Amino acid sequence: MAETQAPAGAPPIAPRRPVTLEAHGEVRVDEFFWLRDRDNPEVIAYLEAENAYTEARTVHQAALREAIFEEIRSHIQEDDESAPAPHGQWEYFVRTVAGGQYAQHLRRPRGGGPEELVLDENARAAGSEFFQTGDVEVSPDQRIVAWTAETTGGERYELRFHDIVARTDLPDIVPNCYYGLAWANDNRTMFYTRPDDAMRPYQVWRHELGGDHRDDVLVYEDPDDRYDVSLGRTRSGGWIVVLSVSRITTEAWVVPADDPHAPARCVEPRRDGIEYYLDHHLHPTAGDRFLITTNEGGAENFHLCAAPVVTPGREHWSVVVPHDPSARLARVECFRDHLLLYERADGLERLRVLTVDDGDIHEIEMADPVYSTWPGENLEYEASVIRYGYSSMVLPRSTYDYDVAARKSTLVKQQPVPNYDPTAYVSVREWATAEDGTRVPISIVHRRDIHLDGNAPLYHYAYGSYEATVEPVFRVFALPLLDRGFVVAISHPRGGGEMGRHWWIDGHLEHKINTFTDYNACTRHLQAHGYGSPARTVARGGSAGGLLMGAITNLAPELYAGTIPEVPFVDVISTMQDATIPLTANEWDEWGNPEIESQYRAMREYSPYDNLRAGVRYPRLLVTAGLNDPRVQYWEPAKYVAKLRAISPATDVLLKTEMGAGHSGPSGRYDAWRDEAFVQAWIVETVLDEH
């Protein structure tokens, strides 16, 4: 591949091979369209040349990378285990061991006793460069564990079964599965999902233990490309729930867990813009009912309804928890005697408990001004104690048990963090003002002893899409930066879900530009208030957050010394125009359909690849990709870097492609730590000139 070979010390230069693309009267010329052809040896050679260039450009950082890796390692208790989760006569937990890349899943008799190995990921991963588990589900009688794994990063899993008691693998092997498993109550019937050629989970199948997978039965299929199919089993053990989900519409189908051969039954037919999420609640006085979290009836932030199992359609829905315009009801966890309401209000999460007998609702109190909380691993339907998780940017992840009757939380386990003093750090919440006057929250942590005079280096992270949030939790990976004097900030721009459903509505489709201008407003606020300066600010985001990085760099390159778009979704229009690309058609409700001119114009306004400007000197960039990534195709970051090199030769840009992994990078924990050390060494050199 002579055209892309570079002289020593010079970056690879990809050939320009123009392809003309036309839509709505506009002609776009894509000179690097050819990089989409992964079967072209020239493409692979180009990616390998970029990797070699990146390695040569960063080889001098080897000692710094090793130092940061050892710092990360010094803060992690390598031999550790999770808080045991009770389930009948057993309690289940996960253990990591020093030197092991992956986890062990174990159990012991409730209250203590000899351990039993449920699944050892390290043993299963032996001989594989990449290994990733998808689901691990124990049968209702707790004898058989079903588990899925894959070895490429492409997220097509193989389903296997292991007899925990007999310590033997069953012969059943089911290929080409996706996320989601659900056992029937007969302990021999397993439901699983399957993806299509575009990696859309679109089918649910039924497998009988001892049978050949080629004899498995199709239970449900959704032909609409806008919908993903997911699968679960209710905590009550009563139902298998199949959910078809687009970005704005859902439809649920149910199969009784006691009668797995019964046909799936639709709860309420889909209607555009109406979402509903289903759980089962069986109670001595409340009866046998489905609990439905929905935005039906104009409940933008969702309310909770109930319907009889025998007549679950919308005409029978009755409100249990009314809509609250100030709080987003994100989900409901069902127990026999109480419900756990997981909500978001004023940029923070909260947990409230509803007692079924009297309808009383009370909130579980939290300690910090900036924190994150979430429902924990609750395996038992009749439990009177609720497990939940809690963390702040200073406090390590903690597991609590909450006694509903006593209204008392008990700490079960806190993540051990060696060589860490939480009193040396402080976390605060700031609010930036966006261009249209909207207040945007920012979560911040830094050492107490740094001076906020603008001279500190600033690490600024965000995501800002899909109504998802980047929670203000403790992250061990932040410590090497914090201990070098960095301010670590997470901004929460529109497009996420921090401030309720409207926060997402105001940051997607034709309003997507708000995500990017919000983020830049947060950067300006941080710099104006002494948390950093343009010469010492590094921005980072992955996937849709990588799109954010590309957009903010185009809009305001002067605000940043460096940006890190990881597996970035940067070629927005071309990807959204090609429904054969994995996960495209069901993304139209998030980003827009380019066939609709108004939505095309909105994407055209911000698409990073299409808005790169010739002659502009952009900040330093470290761009990552995964050759087997099914979510953001490798060619998006590759094209982005190739175009940057062509039109802005003064920009310092590196591309690092994982040639044997996917969207999440290396699979083993030590490999992930080294990968993070690589990125942080680049960050440190960018703003501190430390080698």
Secondary structure, 3 states (H helix, E strand, C coil): CHHHCCCCCCCCCCCCCCEEEEECCEEEEECCHHHHCCCCHHHHHHHHHHHHHHHHHHHHHHHHHHHHHHHHHHCCCCCEECCCEEECCEEEEEEECCCCCCCEEEEEECCCCCCEEEEEHHHHCCCCCCCEEEEEEECCCCCEEEEEEECCCCCCEEEEEEECCCCEEEEEEEEEECCCEEECCCCCEEEEEEECCCCCEEEEEEEECCCCHHHCEEEEECCCCCCEEEEEECCCCCEEEEEEECCCCEEEEEEECCCCCCCCEECCCCCCCCCEEEEEEEECCCEEEEEEEECCCCCCCCEEEEEECCCCCHHHCEEEECCCCCCEEEEEEECCCEEEEEEEECCEEEEEEEECCCCCEEECCCCCCCCEEEECCCCCCCCCEEEEEEECCCCCCEEEEEECCCCEEEEEEECCCCCCCHHHEEEEEEEEECCCCCEEEEEEEEECCCCCCCCCCEEEECCCCCCCCCCCCCCHHHHHHHCCCCEEEEECCCCCCCCCHHHHHCCCHHHCHHHHHHHHHHHHHHHHCCCCCHHHEEEEEECHHHHHHHHHHHHCHHHCCEEEEECCCCCHHHHHHCCCCCCCHHHHHHHCCCCCHHHHHHHHHHCCHHHCCCCCCCCEEEEEEECCCCCCCCHHHHHHHHHHHHHCCCCCEEEEEECCCECCECCCHHHHHHHHHHHHHHHHHHHHCCC
